[in-house]
Amino acid sequence: MTYTLDAVLDAASVIPVLTVDDPDSAAPLARALAEGGLKVVELTLRTPAALEAMRVMQDAAPGLIVGMGTVRSGDDARRAADAGAAFLVSPGLTPRLAGAMLDTGLPCLPGVATAGEAMQALELGFAALKFFPAEPAGGIACLKALAGPLPDIRFCPTGGISRERAADYLALQNVACAGGSWIATPEQMAAGDWRTIAENARFAASLKG
């Protein structure tokens, strides 16, 4: 299924940022996240299993919008798109990567950390951006400051955002959603603790206003 950027952002609350090493864990992980009420998840392209895990998650929970993050090159963007990613997320942005991401036709959230980077991304054709790394880059105070001169940009802050701080980020006018690795940690996945993951997902889903 093809999604628009607005559809992805409107469906998202706290987006789980997932690093999956074992494709066998992808199906129960997807079901736990869906059981908790989440609709949008991001896998990171950091392991050899990432693309296979994405396909398994989509099959196990067809209602999930599963995107691929840690997209760093044109090849990454093309491989993720060909494998069926619903959207793409990058940690940063270069002109070459921007072109490759836009060429996929998928909704994209390129990473920026400053006003200048955000303005460049807007000029390149991106309507919403990942603010990364959120906490080290200034967090809530920085996003509030950016809202004045850049009122037309919607952000998805990611990086260092805890369970306790997520609601404060989502309350900001220029924040559409946020990323959080706390929803399904590597330790929880390795232990098969799907109940805790489902509970974390339920809490994250409840934060969507």
C-alpha positions in Angstrom: 0.0 0.0 0.0 1.2 3.5 -0.8 1.0 6.2 1.9 1.3 10.0 1.7 3.5 11.9 4.1 0.5 13.3 5.8 -1.0 9.9 6.3 2.1 8.6 7.9 2.5 11.6 10.3 -1.2 11.7 11.2 -1.2 7.9 12.1 2.0 8.2 14.2 2.4 9.0 17.9 5.8 7.8 19.3 7.4 5.8 16.5 9.4 2.8 17.8 12.9 3.0 16.4 13.8 -0.7 16.0 17.1 -2.5 15.4 16.3 -6.2 14.6 19.1 -8.7 14.4 17.0 -11.8 14.1 14.2 -12.0 11.5 12.5 -14.7 13.6 11.7 -12.0 16.2 10.1 -9.7 13.6 6.6 -11.3 13.5 6.0 -11.4 17.3 7.4 -7.9 17.5 5.0 -6.6 14.9 2.1 -8.3 16.6 3.0 -6.8 20.0 3.3 -3.3 18.6 0.0 -3.6 16.8 -1.7 -5.1 19.8 -0.6 -2.0 21.7 -2.3 0.2 19.2 0.7 1.6 17.3 0.3 2.2 13.6 3.7 3.4 12.5 7.1 1.8 13.1 10.7 2.4 11.9 13.2 -0.3 11.4 16.9 0.8 11.2 19.0 -0.3 8.3 21.8 -1.3 10.7 21.7 -5.1 10.5 21.8 -7.6 7.6 18.4 -8.7 8.7 16.7 -5.4 8.4 15.1 -5.7 5.0 13.9 -9.2 5.6 12.6 -8.2 9.1 10.6 -5.4 7.5 8.8 -7.8 5.1 8.1 -10.2 7.9 6.6 -7.4 10.1 4.4 -6.3 7.2 3.1 -9.8 6.7 2.5 -10.4 10.4 0.7 -7.1 11.1 -0.7 -5.8 7.8 -2.1 -2.7 9.5 1.3 -1.5 10.5 3.0 1.2 8.4 6.6 0.0 8.4 9.4 2.4 7.3 13.1 2.1 7.0 15.5 4.4 8.9 19.3 4.9 9.0 19.1 5.5 5.2 22.5 7.0 4.4 23.0 6.6 0.7 21.2 6.4 -2.6 21.7 2.6 -2.6 20.1 2.4 0.9 17.1 4.4 -0.3 16.6 2.2 -3.4 17.1 -1.1 -1.6 14.6 -0.1 1.1 12.1 1.1 -1.5 12.4 -2.0 -3.5 11.9 -4.1 -0.4 8.6 -2.4 0.3 9.3 0.3 2.8 6.4 2.6 3.4 8.6 5.6 4.2 12.2 6.5 4.6 14.1 8.2 7.4 17.7 9.4 7.3 20.0 10.6 10.1 21.2 13.6 8.0 21.0 14.9 4.5 23.2 15.6 1.5 22.1 16.8 -2.0 22.8 13.4 -3.5 20.9 11.5 -0.8 18.0 14.0 -1.1 17.7 13.3 -4.8 17.7 9.5 -4.2 15.1 9.7 -1.5 12.8 11.9 -3.5 13.2 9.7 -6.6 11.7 6.8 -4.6 8.4 8.7 -4.4 8.0 7.6 -0.8 7.3 9.8 2.2 10.6 10.9 3.6 11.9 12.3 6.9 15.5 13.4 6.4 17.4 14.3 9.5 18.4 17.9 10.4 19.8 19.4 13.6 19.9 23.2 12.8 17.8 25.9 11.3 20.2 26.1 8.3 19.9 22.4 7.6 16.1 22.6 8.0 16.0 25.5 5.4 18.2 23.5 3.0 15.9 20.4 3.3 12.9 22.6 2.7 14.5 24.0 -0.4 15.3 20.5 -1.7 11.6 19.5 -1.5 11.0 18.0 1.9 7.9 19.1 3.9 8.6 17.3 7.2 11.9 16.6 8.9 13.5 14.4 11.5 15.1 16.5 14.3 18.1 14.4 15.2 19.7 13.9 17.7 16.9 15.6 19.5 18.1 15.8 23.1 21.8 16.5 22.4 20.7 19.1 19.7 18.7 21.2 22.1 15.5 19.2 22.6 12.3 21.0 23.4 13.9 24.4 23.8 15.4 24.2 20.3 12.1 23.1 18.6 10.3 25.9 20.3 12.8 28.4 19.0 12.6 26.9 15.4 8.8 27.3 15.4 8.9 31.1 15.1 11.1 31.4 11.9 10.1 28.1 10.4 6.4 27.7 11.2 5.7 25.6 8.1 8.0 22.7 9.0 6.7 19.7 10.9 9.3 17.8 12.9 9.7 14.2 14.2 12.3 14.6 17.0 14.3 11.4 17.6 17.3 10.7 19.7 17.5 10.4 23.5 13.8 10.9 24.1 12.7 9.0 27.1 9.3 7.5 27.9 8.9 10.3 30.5 9.7 13.1 28.0 7.7 11.9 25.0 4.5 13.7 25.9 6.3 17.0 26.3 7.6 16.7 22.8 4.3 15.7 21.3 2.7 18.8 22.9 4.7 21.1 20.8 2.9 22.8 17.9 5.5 21.9 15.3 6.0 18.3 16.3 3.9 15.8 14.4 5.3 12.7 16.1 8.5 11.5 17.9 10.8 8.6 17.8 11.6 6.4 20.7 13.8 3.3 21.1 12.4 2.6 24.6 9.2 1.0 23.2 11.1 -2.2 22.2 14.6 -2.4 23.4 17.1 -5.0 22.1 17.1 -6.6 25.5 13.3 -7.0 25.5 13.4 -8.4 22.0 16.2 -10.8 22.8 14.2 -12.0 25.8 11.0 -12.3 23.9 9.3 -10.0 26.3 6.4 -9.2 24.0 4.1 -8.4 26.8 6.2 -5.4 28.0 6.7 -4.3 24.4 2.9 -4.3 23.9 2.4 -2.4 27.2 5.0 0.2 26.1 3.3 0.5 22.7 -0.1 1.0 24.4 1.4 3.9 26.5 3.0 5.4 23.4 -0.2 5.2 21.4 -2.1 6.9 24.2 0.0 10.0 23.8 -1.4 10.8 20.4 -3.7 13.8 20.9 
